[in-house]
Amino acid sequence: MKILVDADACPVVRQIEAVAERHSVPVILLCDTNHIMTSDYSEVRTIEAGADSVDIALINILAAGDIVVTQDYGVAAMALGKKAYAVHQNGWEYTDENIDRLLMERHIAKKARRASKKNHLSGPRKRTGEDNENFVTRFEALVLRLIGKD
């Protein structure tokens, strides 16, 4: 098992690494050439910039049983299709039971943005330390479950 992180805009990279290091799970951070990323623990793979280039690279190296951390519902759906686990940066797990609803909500929101004169709806609220703590709690529980220590 390894952890793959869609790291371009991931606010919890250091938290992921801390959990992974505690449990000796390898991490691969994937980002495009528009981002500079370094790590003392993880392998960093820099992918040529382009539409979905990081997403495609991530899915290509993903294996069944791996964990993907992403906020992209499409990447999560592909990960689930490869029998991997997918987690949002807020700590909730994408599952076969919720992915169809999430993809439909994304589709409806995109249609609403196109139909309105306003091209951008307001984004998510500012991230807090409590959000990071919640992520660590949920993420570590998943890692422990998968390595059989829960």
C-alpha atoms as one frame of an Amber mdcrd trajectory, in Angstrom:
protein
   0.000   0.000   0.000   1.125   3.524  -0.793  -0.438   6.953  -0.485  -0.731
   9.077  -3.620  -1.469  12.776  -3.184  -2.909  15.088  -5.819  -0.671  17.704
  -4.256  -1.051  20.811  -6.437  -3.522  22.480  -4.089  -3.604  20.065  -1.178
  -3.534  21.898   2.180  -2.804  18.778   4.251   0.389  17.427   2.664   2.400
  17.708   5.890  -0.355  16.031   7.901  -0.485  13.165   5.384   3.274  12.738
   5.631   3.202  12.720   9.437   0.578   9.961   9.541   2.347   7.982   6.816
   5.719   8.239   8.510   4.268   7.086  11.865   3.022   3.930  10.143   5.851
   3.481   7.602   3.611   3.924   4.573   5.273   5.349   1.451   3.895   8.583
  -0.022   4.107   9.943  -3.553   3.286  13.622  -4.028   2.289  14.514  -7.589
   2.305  18.112  -8.774   2.744  19.900 -12.067   5.628  22.104 -13.186   3.771
  25.211 -11.987   4.432  24.126  -8.394   7.685  23.608  -6.554   7.427  20.898
  -3.952  10.024  19.265  -1.740   9.772  16.702   1.006  11.994  15.003   3.536
   9.708  11.946   3.591   7.762  11.606   0.353   8.786  10.927  -3.200   7.909
  14.002  -5.256   6.954  13.535  -8.892   6.683  16.665 -10.986   4.503  16.200
 -14.044   4.504  18.401 -17.145   1.773  21.031 -16.851  -1.331  20.360 -18.882
  -5.017  19.672 -18.554  -5.415  16.735 -16.167  -1.757  15.693 -16.533  -1.270
  15.136 -12.800  -4.583  13.285 -12.551  -3.641  10.933 -15.398  -0.165  10.297
 -13.971  -1.646   9.537 -10.553  -4.189   7.063 -11.914  -1.517   5.386 -14.054
   0.643   4.515 -11.017  -2.257   3.708  -8.707  -2.769   0.089  -7.630  -5.616
  -1.666  -5.839  -5.396  -1.038  -2.097  -3.563   2.296  -2.412  -4.933   5.508
  -0.892  -5.485   8.631  -2.996  -5.909  12.052  -1.387  -7.691  14.416  -3.777
 -10.416  17.006  -3.896 -11.189  16.018  -7.506 -14.305  13.839  -7.686 -13.284
  12.497 -11.097  -9.921  11.293  -9.778 -11.698   9.764  -6.789 -14.123   7.916
  -9.083 -11.250   6.495 -11.160  -9.420   5.456  -7.982 -12.488   3.620  -6.720
 -12.755   1.937 -10.110  -9.228   0.581  -9.621 -10.188  -0.781  -6.159  -8.185
   1.885  -4.349  -9.348   4.127  -1.514  -9.967   7.837  -1.997 -10.078  10.558
   0.641 -10.967  14.228   0.375  -8.633  16.792   1.945 -11.333  17.360   4.564
 -10.996  13.739   5.680 -14.190  12.192   4.374 -13.885   9.068   2.307 -15.195
   8.731  -1.220 -17.067   5.447  -1.548 -19.025   3.492  -4.122 -22.099   4.651
  -2.206 -21.446   8.410  -2.453 -19.406   8.972  -5.623 -22.331   9.020  -8.075
 -24.126  11.682  -6.013 -20.956  13.774  -5.757 -20.336  13.596  -9.507 -23.955
  14.574 -10.209 -23.734  17.527  -7.811 -20.549  18.651  -9.570 -22.288  18.388
 -12.952 -25.322  20.377 -11.765 -23.108  23.077 -10.230 -21.149  23.387 -13.487
 -24.388  23.764 -15.466 -25.594  26.415 -13.009 -22.351  28.391 -13.392 -22.648
  28.284 -17.176 -26.293  29.370 -17.092 -25.739  32.337 -14.792 -24.034  35.562
 -15.710 -21.828  35.002 -12.720 -18.993  32.716 -13.844 -17.729  31.839 -10.398
 -19.661  30.888  -7.310 -18.136  31.566  -3.923 -15.447  29.108  -2.913 -15.056
  27.120   0.275 -14.663  28.829   3.616 -11.185  29.452   4.998  -9.524  26.305
   6.342  -8.982  26.128  10.113  -6.678  24.217  12.419  -9.709  22.206  13.510
 -10.236  21.156   9.867  -6.664  19.859   9.793  -7.126  17.990  13.086 -10.325
  16.382  11.778  -8.488  15.330   8.624  -5.680  13.704  10.626  -8.135  11.809
  12.842 -10.101  10.413   9.907  -7.081   9.791   7.695  -5.160   7.973  10.404
  -8.212   5.800  11.139  -8.301   4.781   7.467  -4.575   4.024   7.374  -4.841
   1.946  10.552  -7.828   0.057   9.173  -5.968  -0.752   5.944  -2.767  -1.901
   7.617  -4.809  -4.024  10.038  -4.094  -2.135  13.251  -7.559  -0.793  14.051
